[in-house]
Structure formats: structure tokens, C-alpha cells
Amino acid sequence: QVQLVESGGGLVQAGGSLRLSCAASRRTFSSYAMGWFRQAPGKEREFVAYISWSGTWSGFRLYYADSVKGRFTISRDNAKNTVYLQMNSLKPEDTAVYYCAAGSVASTRAEYDYWGQGTQVTVSS
């Protein structure tokens, strides 16, 4: 069992930045692919970004939704059992509850094994 706890959400003006953190409870964190998803009111949960569990000489495998590409950056610190989502140039349409997830395979689908409780991000215009 892996427990995930997100933090860093809040209220920010359009154009601003936030950094979300997701702390995992297990020392085997490094063996999990990590993803970020979000869900706005009245909408389905959607993929934001993922980072693979392992890296090569060129780094971890990263993937972003088109809507956040160039503005958001996902990263991980295996020593701290934490994954981050740096969000820049925020837009009102980024307003949602953001969830981190852990699984054996990095995927754009919500098929991860473990989920956090979510953190609210609100972007005002």
C-alpha cells in the first residue's frame, strides 16, 4: 500500500505560478511511475503529466497533456519520495482539484494503483 499526500494548492492570479508536491509513504517510491491528473467541477478527471519510474542516461521519461505543455513541469526526487508539478503561466481553465497517482506503468489513463486525496488549485482572472 502506498499513501500519497498532495500539497501546494491554493488561489493564484492568472499568469502566476504554483508548485504542487506529492509525498509518498513508501521507500519503494522510486519503483513507481507517477502521474498528475486534475478534475474540474462538472468534468471528468483528465491527465496532466507523468514521469517514469526509472531513468536512462538522458533522464526520466516525461509526458504532458497538450493543454499544459510548455507551462507545467513534472519532476521527482526519489531521495525524498516526492513528485512535483511546477505550474507556470497559470490560466483560469487550470482551476481544478489536482491528484497525484502512483502505478507500475506510466500512462495517460487513470489506471494507476494509488491516488492521493487531491489539492485544490484556483486561478482567478
FENDAFEN-V342385 format. One record per residue. N is the residue number from 0. RES is the residue in one small letter. SS is DSSP state (h for helix, s for strand, l for the rest). PSI is psi as a letter, one per 40 degrees, with the letter a starting at -180 (999 if undefined). BURIAL is I if it has 24 or more other ideal C-beta (glycine too) atoms within 12 Angstrom, else O. Layout:
BEGIN
n:N res:RES ss:SS psi:PSI burial:BURIAL
n:N res:RES ss:SS psi:PSI burial:BURIAL
END
This chain:
BEGIN
n:0 res:q ss:l psi:h burial:O
n:1 res:v ss:l psi:h burial:I
n:2 res:q ss:l psi:h burial:O
n:3 res:l ss:s psi:h burial:I
n:4 res:v ss:s psi:h burial:I
n:5 res:e ss:s psi:i burial:I
n:6 res:s ss:s psi:i burial:I
n:7 res:g ss:l psi:e burial:I
n:8 res:g ss:l psi:i burial:I
n:9 res:g ss:s psi:a burial:O
n:10 res:l ss:s psi:h burial:O
n:11 res:v ss:s psi:i burial:I
n:12 res:q ss:s psi:i burial:O
n:13 res:a ss:l psi:h burial:O
n:14 res:g ss:l psi:e burial:O
n:15 res:g ss:l psi:a burial:O
n:16 res:s ss:l psi:i burial:O
n:17 res:l ss:s psi:i burial:I
n:18 res:r ss:s psi:h burial:I
n:19 res:l ss:s psi:i burial:I
n:20 res:s ss:s psi:i burial:I
n:21 res:c ss:s psi:h burial:I
n:22 res:a ss:s psi:h burial:I
n:23 res:a ss:s psi:i burial:I
n:24 res:s ss:l psi:e burial:O
n:25 res:r ss:l psi:i burial:O
n:26 res:r ss:h psi:e burial:O
n:27 res:t ss:h psi:e burial:O
n:28 res:f ss:h psi:d burial:I
n:29 res:s ss:h psi:e burial:I
n:30 res:s ss:h psi:e burial:O
n:31 res:y ss:l psi:h burial:I
n:32 res:a ss:s psi:i burial:I
n:33 res:m ss:s psi:i burial:I
n:34 res:g ss:s psi:i burial:I
n:35 res:w ss:s psi:h burial:I
n:36 res:f ss:s psi:i burial:I
n:37 res:r ss:s psi:i burial:I
n:38 res:q ss:s psi:h burial:O
n:39 res:a ss:l psi:i burial:I
n:40 res:p ss:l psi:h burial:O
n:41 res:g ss:l psi:e burial:O
n:42 res:k ss:l psi:i burial:O
n:43 res:e ss:l psi:i burial:O
n:44 res:r ss:l psi:h burial:I
n:45 res:e ss:s psi:i burial:I
n:46 res:f ss:s psi:i burial:I
n:47 res:v ss:s psi:d burial:I
n:48 res:a ss:s psi:i burial:I
n:49 res:y ss:s psi:i burial:I
n:50 res:i ss:s psi:h burial:I
n:51 res:s ss:s psi:i burial:I
n:52 res:w ss:s psi:d burial:I
n:53 res:s ss:s psi:i burial:O
n:54 res:g ss:s psi:i burial:O
n:55 res:t ss:s psi:a burial:O
n:56 res:w ss:l psi:d burial:O
n:57 res:s ss:l psi:e burial:O
n:58 res:g ss:s psi:a burial:O
n:59 res:f ss:s psi:i burial:I
n:60 res:r ss:s psi:h burial:O
n:61 res:l ss:s psi:i burial:I
n:62 res:y ss:s psi:i burial:I
n:63 res:y ss:s psi:i burial:I
n:64 res:a ss:l psi:i burial:I
n:65 res:d ss:l psi:d burial:O
n:66 res:s ss:l psi:e burial:O
n:67 res:v ss:l psi:e burial:I
n:68 res:k ss:l psi:h burial:O
n:69 res:g ss:l psi:e burial:O
n:70 res:r ss:l psi:d burial:I
n:71 res:f ss:s psi:i burial:I
n:72 res:t ss:s psi:h burial:I
n:73 res:i ss:s psi:i burial:I
n:74 res:s ss:s psi:i burial:I
n:75 res:r ss:s psi:i burial:I
n:76 res:d ss:s psi:g burial:O
n:77 res:n ss:h psi:d burial:O
n:78 res:a ss:h psi:d burial:O
n:79 res:k ss:h psi:e burial:O
n:80 res:n ss:l psi:f burial:I
n:81 res:t ss:s psi:i burial:I
n:82 res:v ss:s psi:i burial:I
n:83 res:y ss:s psi:i burial:I
n:84 res:l ss:s psi:h burial:I
n:85 res:q ss:s psi:h burial:I
n:86 res:m ss:s psi:h burial:I
n:87 res:n ss:l psi:i burial:O
n:88 res:s ss:l psi:f burial:O
n:89 res:l ss:l psi:i burial:I
n:90 res:k ss:l psi:i burial:I
n:91 res:p ss:h psi:d burial:O
n:92 res:e ss:h psi:e burial:O
n:93 res:d ss:h psi:e burial:I
n:94 res:t ss:l psi:h burial:I
n:95 res:a ss:s psi:i burial:I
n:96 res:v ss:s psi:h burial:I
n:97 res:y ss:s psi:h burial:I
n:98 res:y ss:s psi:i burial:I
n:99 res:c ss:s psi:i burial:I
n:100 res:a ss:s psi:i burial:I
n:101 res:a ss:s psi:i burial:I
n:102 res:g ss:s psi:i burial:I
n:103 res:s ss:l psi:e burial:O
n:104 res:v ss:l psi:h burial:O
n:105 res:a ss:l psi:h burial:I
n:106 res:s ss:l psi:i burial:I
n:107 res:t ss:l psi:e burial:O
n:108 res:r ss:l psi:i burial:O
n:109 res:a ss:l psi:f burial:O
n:110 res:e ss:l psi:f burial:O
n:111 res:y ss:l psi:i burial:I
n:112 res:d ss:l psi:d burial:O
n:113 res:y ss:s psi:i burial:I
n:114 res:w ss:s psi:i burial:I
n:115 res:g ss:l psi:a burial:I
n:116 res:q ss:l psi:e burial:O
n:117 res:g ss:l psi:i burial:I
n:118 res:t ss:s psi:h burial:I
n:119 res:q ss:s psi:h burial:I
n:120 res:v ss:s psi:h burial:I
n:121 res:t ss:s psi:h burial:I
n:122 res:v ss:s psi:h burial:I
n:123 res:s ss:s psi:i burial:O
n:124 res:s ss:l psi:999 burial:O
END
